[in-house]
Amino acid sequence: MTPDRIWQFGVEVHPVFLVLQGETVYGAGVTPAVRRFFHPLGRVMPSFMIGLGVLATTKRIPRGEASFNFTPQAGVGIHYFLGPHRAVVAEYRFHHISNAG
């Protein structure tokens, strides 16, 4: 149960971003990300990911800030393999919305 690659590169697309902050705010974003897999422990394979994306919204988020923001992210997770090409993934992620100001 080893991955084909130790590093995984990808792009996450967020076609709908919804915030309820007294009024409804819509948005969309994209995040290039990299994930590092570690040595498997039986059927479980731990991983770590980082990414830096952008988010555009119809109104300012947080209030009074900006409608275009950066979204740095980091997370840890596990892949539990059900078979050689099938896994259940659980991940905890820190996702920050920042206007760099």
TARALIN-V717862 format. One record per backbone hydrogen bond with DSSP energy under -1.0 kcal/mol. CO is the residue of the C=O (numbers start at 1). NH is the residue of the N-H. Records with the same first field share a line. If there is no record, write none. Layout:
BEGIN
CO=NH ; NH
END
This chain:
BEGIN
6=37
8=35
10=33
12=31
14=29
17=27
19=25
23=21
25=19
26=58
27=17
28=56
29=14
30=54
31=12
32=52
33=10
34=50
35=8
36=48
41=44
43=81
44=41
45=79
46=38
47=77
48=36
49=75
50=34
51=73
53=71
54=30
55=69
56=28
62=65
66=61
67=57
69=55
70=98
71=53
72=96
73=51
74=94
75=49
76=92
77=47
78=90
79=45
80=88
86=82 ; 83
88=80
90=78
92=76
94=74
98=70
END
